[in-house]
């Protein structure tokens, strides 16, 4: 599958109101990565502020969506954007 086709497929899936997504911002020792849960990395940033800014933007664009920040010490923070659906 070509990159353009894969991205189009992901945009369709992410844009659906029936899917709740989580954006993961995680420290990995080389920086901070941003990705949708269960997906490939969308970006790498040198500091947490940049990564969280990008993660928030993605979560807001794909409501309802959660933003999870995972730190190297194992601590996790979560925020939610849009109305959360009951499973």
Chimera marker file (.cmm) of the C-alpha trace (Angstrom):
<marker_set name="trace">
<marker id="1" x="0.000" y="0.000" z="0.000" r="1" g="1" b="0" radius="0.5"/>
<marker id="2" x="1.394" y="3.391" z="-0.920" r="1" g="1" b="0" radius="0.5"/>
<marker id="3" x="2.044" y="5.997" z="1.760" r="1" g="1" b="0" radius="0.5"/>
<marker id="4" x="-0.594" y="8.341" z="0.308" r="1" g="1" b="0" radius="0.5"/>
<marker id="5" x="-3.207" y="5.592" z="0.267" r="1" g="1" b="0" radius="0.5"/>
<marker id="6" x="-2.318" y="4.497" z="3.841" r="1" g="1" b="0" radius="0.5"/>
<marker id="7" x="-2.593" y="8.102" z="5.091" r="1" g="1" b="0" radius="0.5"/>
<marker id="8" x="-5.944" y="8.514" z="3.317" r="1" g="1" b="0" radius="0.5"/>
<marker id="9" x="-7.164" y="5.312" z="4.951" r="1" g="1" b="0" radius="0.5"/>
<marker id="10" x="-6.026" y="6.505" z="8.394" r="1" g="1" b="0" radius="0.5"/>
<marker id="11" x="-7.697" y="9.892" z="7.919" r="1" g="1" b="0" radius="0.5"/>
<marker id="12" x="-10.985" y="8.179" z="7.055" r="1" g="1" b="0" radius="0.5"/>
<marker id="13" x="-10.783" y="5.917" z="10.102" r="1" g="1" b="0" radius="0.5"/>
<marker id="14" x="-9.676" y="8.703" z="12.438" r="1" g="1" b="0" radius="0.5"/>
<marker id="15" x="-12.310" y="11.098" z="11.156" r="1" g="1" b="0" radius="0.5"/>
<marker id="16" x="-15.174" y="8.762" z="11.950" r="1" g="1" b="0" radius="0.5"/>
<marker id="17" x="-17.298" y="9.890" z="14.900" r="1" g="1" b="0" radius="0.5"/>
<marker id="18" x="-17.796" y="6.284" z="15.990" r="1" g="1" b="0" radius="0.5"/>
<marker id="19" x="-14.112" y="5.753" z="16.717" r="1" g="1" b="0" radius="0.5"/>
<marker id="20" x="-12.494" y="7.005" z="19.877" r="1" g="1" b="0" radius="0.5"/>
<marker id="21" x="-8.797" y="7.485" z="19.429" r="1" g="1" b="0" radius="0.5"/>
<marker id="22" x="-5.915" y="8.159" z="21.743" r="1" g="1" b="0" radius="0.5"/>
<marker id="23" x="-2.905" y="10.239" z="20.807" r="1" g="1" b="0" radius="0.5"/>
<marker id="24" x="0.204" y="8.967" z="22.575" r="1" g="1" b="0" radius="0.5"/>
<marker id="25" x="3.073" y="11.304" z="23.471" r="1" g="1" b="0" radius="0.5"/>
<marker id="26" x="5.937" y="9.229" z="24.862" r="1" g="1" b="0" radius="0.5"/>
<marker id="27" x="9.513" y="9.766" z="25.973" r="1" g="1" b="0" radius="0.5"/>
<marker id="28" x="11.899" y="7.187" z="24.585" r="1" g="1" b="0" radius="0.5"/>
<marker id="29" x="15.336" y="8.446" z="25.594" r="1" g="1" b="0" radius="0.5"/>
<marker id="30" x="15.980" y="10.080" z="22.196" r="1" g="1" b="0" radius="0.5"/>
<marker id="31" x="13.177" y="12.613" z="22.372" r="1" g="1" b="0" radius="0.5"/>
<marker id="32" x="9.402" y="12.624" z="22.412" r="1" g="1" b="0" radius="0.5"/>
<marker id="33" x="7.340" y="10.720" z="19.853" r="1" g="1" b="0" radius="0.5"/>
<marker id="34" x="3.743" y="11.453" z="18.857" r="1" g="1" b="0" radius="0.5"/>
<marker id="35" x="1.472" y="8.776" z="17.389" r="1" g="1" b="0" radius="0.5"/>
<marker id="36" x="-2.069" y="7.487" z="17.362" r="1" g="1" b="0" radius="0.5"/>
<marker id="37" x="-2.439" y="4.427" z="19.595" r="1" g="1" b="0" radius="0.5"/>
<marker id="38" x="-1.768" y="1.303" z="17.542" r="1" g="1" b="0" radius="0.5"/>
<marker id="39" x="-0.263" y="3.288" z="14.679" r="1" g="1" b="0" radius="0.5"/>
<marker id="40" x="3.124" y="4.356" z="13.400" r="1" g="1" b="0" radius="0.5"/>
<marker id="41" x="4.968" y="7.404" z="14.722" r="1" g="1" b="0" radius="0.5"/>
<marker id="42" x="3.733" y="10.717" z="13.318" r="1" g="1" b="0" radius="0.5"/>
<marker id="43" x="6.576" y="12.851" z="14.596" r="1" g="1" b="0" radius="0.5"/>
<marker id="44" x="9.548" y="13.162" z="16.946" r="1" g="1" b="0" radius="0.5"/>
<marker id="45" x="10.277" y="16.267" z="18.976" r="1" g="1" b="0" radius="0.5"/>
<marker id="46" x="13.256" y="17.331" z="21.057" r="1" g="1" b="0" radius="0.5"/>
<marker id="47" x="11.188" y="18.506" z="24.015" r="1" g="1" b="0" radius="0.5"/>
<marker id="48" x="7.950" y="17.609" z="25.742" r="1" g="1" b="0" radius="0.5"/>
<marker id="49" x="6.327" y="21.003" z="25.160" r="1" g="1" b="0" radius="0.5"/>
<marker id="50" x="6.497" y="20.659" z="21.371" r="1" g="1" b="0" radius="0.5"/>
<marker id="51" x="5.270" y="17.063" z="21.485" r="1" g="1" b="0" radius="0.5"/>
<marker id="52" x="2.312" y="17.862" z="23.751" r="1" g="1" b="0" radius="0.5"/>
<marker id="53" x="1.356" y="20.830" z="21.562" r="1" g="1" b="0" radius="0.5"/>
<marker id="54" x="1.248" y="18.544" z="18.501" r="1" g="1" b="0" radius="0.5"/>
<marker id="55" x="-0.609" y="15.830" z="20.430" r="1" g="1" b="0" radius="0.5"/>
<marker id="56" x="-3.267" y="18.294" z="21.629" r="1" g="1" b="0" radius="0.5"/>
<marker id="57" x="-3.759" y="19.591" z="18.127" r="1" g="1" b="0" radius="0.5"/>
<marker id="58" x="-4.264" y="16.051" z="16.792" r="1" g="1" b="0" radius="0.5"/>
<marker id="59" x="-6.675" y="15.133" z="19.596" r="1" g="1" b="0" radius="0.5"/>
<marker id="60" x="-8.754" y="18.264" z="18.993" r="1" g="1" b="0" radius="0.5"/>
<marker id="61" x="-8.855" y="17.599" z="15.244" r="1" g="1" b="0" radius="0.5"/>
<marker id="62" x="-10.098" y="14.030" z="15.787" r="1" g="1" b="0" radius="0.5"/>
<marker id="63" x="-12.627" y="14.424" z="18.615" r="1" g="1" b="0" radius="0.5"/>
<marker id="64" x="-13.557" y="12.419" z="20.556" r="1" g="1" b="0" radius="0.5"/>
<marker id="65" x="-9.946" y="11.630" z="21.361" r="1" g="1" b="0" radius="0.5"/>
<marker id="66" x="-7.718" y="11.224" z="24.359" r="1" g="1" b="0" radius="0.5"/>
<marker id="67" x="-4.210" y="12.575" z="24.823" r="1" g="1" b="0" radius="0.5"/>
<marker id="68" x="-1.885" y="10.363" z="26.854" r="1" g="1" b="0" radius="0.5"/>
<marker id="69" x="1.559" y="11.576" z="27.931" r="1" g="1" b="0" radius="0.5"/>
<marker id="70" x="3.915" y="8.765" z="28.998" r="1" g="1" b="0" radius="0.5"/>
<marker id="71" x="7.056" y="9.759" z="30.892" r="1" g="1" b="0" radius="0.5"/>
<marker id="72" x="10.279" y="7.718" z="31.227" r="1" g="1" b="0" radius="0.5"/>
<marker id="73" x="9.605" y="7.102" z="34.945" r="1" g="1" b="0" radius="0.5"/>
<marker id="74" x="6.376" y="5.274" z="34.023" r="1" g="1" b="0" radius="0.5"/>
<marker id="75" x="4.039" y="8.096" z="35.045" r="1" g="1" b="0" radius="0.5"/>
<marker id="76" x="1.118" y="8.758" z="32.705" r="1" g="1" b="0" radius="0.5"/>
<marker id="77" x="-1.227" y="11.722" z="32.275" r="1" g="1" b="0" radius="0.5"/>
<marker id="78" x="-4.434" y="11.668" z="30.224" r="1" g="1" b="0" radius="0.5"/>
<marker id="79" x="-6.730" y="14.419" z="28.930" r="1" g="1" b="0" radius="0.5"/>
<marker id="80" x="-9.883" y="14.019" z="26.842" r="1" g="1" b="0" radius="0.5"/>
<marker id="81" x="-11.162" y="16.180" z="23.972" r="1" g="1" b="0" radius="0.5"/>
<marker id="82" x="-14.797" y="15.946" z="22.874" r="1" g="1" b="0" radius="0.5"/>
<marker id="83" x="-17.518" y="13.843" z="24.439" r="1" g="1" b="0" radius="0.5"/>
<marker id="84" x="-16.309" y="10.457" z="25.579" r="1" g="1" b="0" radius="0.5"/>
<marker id="85" x="-18.436" y="7.542" z="24.361" r="1" g="1" b="0" radius="0.5"/>
<marker id="86" x="-19.275" y="4.644" z="26.659" r="1" g="1" b="0" radius="0.5"/>
<marker id="87" x="-17.825" y="1.347" z="25.393" r="1" g="1" b="0" radius="0.5"/>
<link id1="1" id2="2" r="1" g="1" b="0" radius="0.2"/>
<link id1="2" id2="3" r="1" g="1" b="0" radius="0.2"/>
<link id1="3" id2="4" r="1" g="1" b="0" radius="0.2"/>
<link id1="4" id2="5" r="1" g="1" b="0" radius="0.2"/>
<link id1="5" id2="6" r="1" g="1" b="0" radius="0.2"/>
<link id1="6" id2="7" r="1" g="1" b="0" radius="0.2"/>
<link id1="7" id2="8" r="1" g="1" b="0" radius="0.2"/>
<link id1="8" id2="9" r="1" g="1" b="0" radius="0.2"/>
<link id1="9" id2="10" r="1" g="1" b="0" radius="0.2"/>
<link id1="10" id2="11" r="1" g="1" b="0" radius="0.2"/>
<link id1="11" id2="12" r="1" g="1" b="0" radius="0.2"/>
<link id1="12" id2="13" r="1" g="1" b="0" radius="0.2"/>
<link id1="13" id2="14" r="1" g="1" b="0" radius="0.2"/>
<link id1="14" id2="15" r="1" g="1" b="0" radius="0.2"/>
<link id1="15" id2="16" r="1" g="1" b="0" radius="0.2"/>
<link id1="16" id2="17" r="1" g="1" b="0" radius="0.2"/>
<link id1="17" id2="18" r="1" g="1" b="0" radius="0.2"/>
<link id1="18" id2="19" r="1" g="1" b="0" radius="0.2"/>
<link id1="19" id2="20" r="1" g="1" b="0" radius="0.2"/>
<link id1="20" id2="21" r="1" g="1" b="0" radius="0.2"/>
<link id1="21" id2="22" r="1" g="1" b="0" radius="0.2"/>
<link id1="22" id2="23" r="1" g="1" b="0" radius="0.2"/>
<link id1="23" id2="24" r="1" g="1" b="0" radius="0.2"/>
<link id1="24" id2="25" r="1" g="1" b="0" radius="0.2"/>
<link id1="25" id2="26" r="1" g="1" b="0" radius="0.2"/>
<link id1="26" id2="27" r="1" g="1" b="0" radius="0.2"/>
<link id1="27" id2="28" r="1" g="1" b="0" radius="0.2"/>
<link id1="28" id2="29" r="1" g="1" b="0" radius="0.2"/>
<link id1="29" id2="30" r="1" g="1" b="0" radius="0.2"/>
<link id1="30" id2="31" r="1" g="1" b="0" radius="0.2"/>
<link id1="31" id2="32" r="1" g="1" b="0" radius="0.2"/>
<link id1="32" id2="33" r="1" g="1" b="0" radius="0.2"/>
<link id1="33" id2="34" r="1" g="1" b="0" radius="0.2"/>
<link id1="34" id2="35" r="1" g="1" b="0" radius="0.2"/>
<link id1="35" id2="36" r="1" g="1" b="0" radius="0.2"/>
<link id1="36" id2="37" r="1" g="1" b="0" radius="0.2"/>
<link id1="37" id2="38" r="1" g="1" b="0" radius="0.2"/>
<link id1="38" id2="39" r="1" g="1" b="0" radius="0.2"/>
<link id1="39" id2="40" r="1" g="1" b="0" radius="0.2"/>
<link id1="40" id2="41" r="1" g="1" b="0" radius="0.2"/>
<link id1="41" id2="42" r="1" g="1" b="0" radius="0.2"/>
<link id1="42" id2="43" r="1" g="1" b="0" radius="0.2"/>
<link id1="43" id2="44" r="1" g="1" b="0" radius="0.2"/>
<link id1="44" id2="45" r="1" g="1" b="0" radius="0.2"/>
<link id1="45" id2="46" r="1" g="1" b="0" radius="0.2"/>
<link id1="46" id2="47" r="1" g="1" b="0" radius="0.2"/>
<link id1="47" id2="48" r="1" g="1" b="0" radius="0.2"/>
<link id1="48" id2="49" r="1" g="1" b="0" radius="0.2"/>
<link id1="49" id2="50" r="1" g="1" b="0" radius="0.2"/>
<link id1="50" id2="51" r="1" g="1" b="0" radius="0.2"/>
<link id1="51" id2="52" r="1" g="1" b="0" radius="0.2"/>
<link id1="52" id2="53" r="1" g="1" b="0" radius="0.2"/>
<link id1="53" id2="54" r="1" g="1" b="0" radius="0.2"/>
<link id1="54" id2="55" r="1" g="1" b="0" radius="0.2"/>
<link id1="55" id2="56" r="1" g="1" b="0" radius="0.2"/>
<link id1="56" id2="57" r="1" g="1" b="0" radius="0.2"/>
<link id1="57" id2="58" r="1" g="1" b="0" radius="0.2"/>
<link id1="58" id2="59" r="1" g="1" b="0" radius="0.2"/>
<link id1="59" id2="60" r="1" g="1" b="0" radius="0.2"/>
<link id1="60" id2="61" r="1" g="1" b="0" radius="0.2"/>
<link id1="61" id2="62" r="1" g="1" b="0" radius="0.2"/>
<link id1="62" id2="63" r="1" g="1" b="0" radius="0.2"/>
<link id1="63" id2="64" r="1" g="1" b="0" radius="0.2"/>
<link id1="64" id2="65" r="1" g="1" b="0" radius="0.2"/>
<link id1="65" id2="66" r="1" g="1" b="0" radius="0.2"/>
<link id1="66" id2="67" r="1" g="1" b="0" radius="0.2"/>
<link id1="67" id2="68" r="1" g="1" b="0" radius="0.2"/>
<link id1="68" id2="69" r="1" g="1" b="0" radius="0.2"/>
<link id1="69" id2="70" r="1" g="1" b="0" radius="0.2"/>
<link id1="70" id2="71" r="1" g="1" b="0" radius="0.2"/>
<link id1="71" id2="72" r="1" g="1" b="0" radius="0.2"/>
<link id1="72" id2="73" r="1" g="1" b="0" radius="0.2"/>
<link id1="73" id2="74" r="1" g="1" b="0" radius="0.2"/>
<link id1="74" id2="75" r="1" g="1" b="0" radius="0.2"/>
<link id1="75" id2="76" r="1" g="1" b="0" radius="0.2"/>
<link id1="76" id2="77" r="1" g="1" b="0" radius="0.2"/>
<link id1="77" id2="78" r="1" g="1" b="0" radius="0.2"/>
<link id1="78" id2="79" r="1" g="1" b="0" radius="0.2"/>
<link id1="79" id2="80" r="1" g="1" b="0" radius="0.2"/>
<link id1="80" id2="81" r="1" g="1" b="0" radius="0.2"/>
<link id1="81" id2="82" r="1" g="1" b="0" radius="0.2"/>
<link id1="82" id2="83" r="1" g="1" b="0" radius="0.2"/>
<link id1="83" id2="84" r="1" g="1" b="0" radius="0.2"/>
<link id1="84" id2="85" r="1" g="1" b="0" radius="0.2"/>
<link id1="85" id2="86" r="1" g="1" b="0" radius="0.2"/>
<link id1="86" id2="87" r="1" g="1" b="0" radius="0.2"/>
</marker_set>
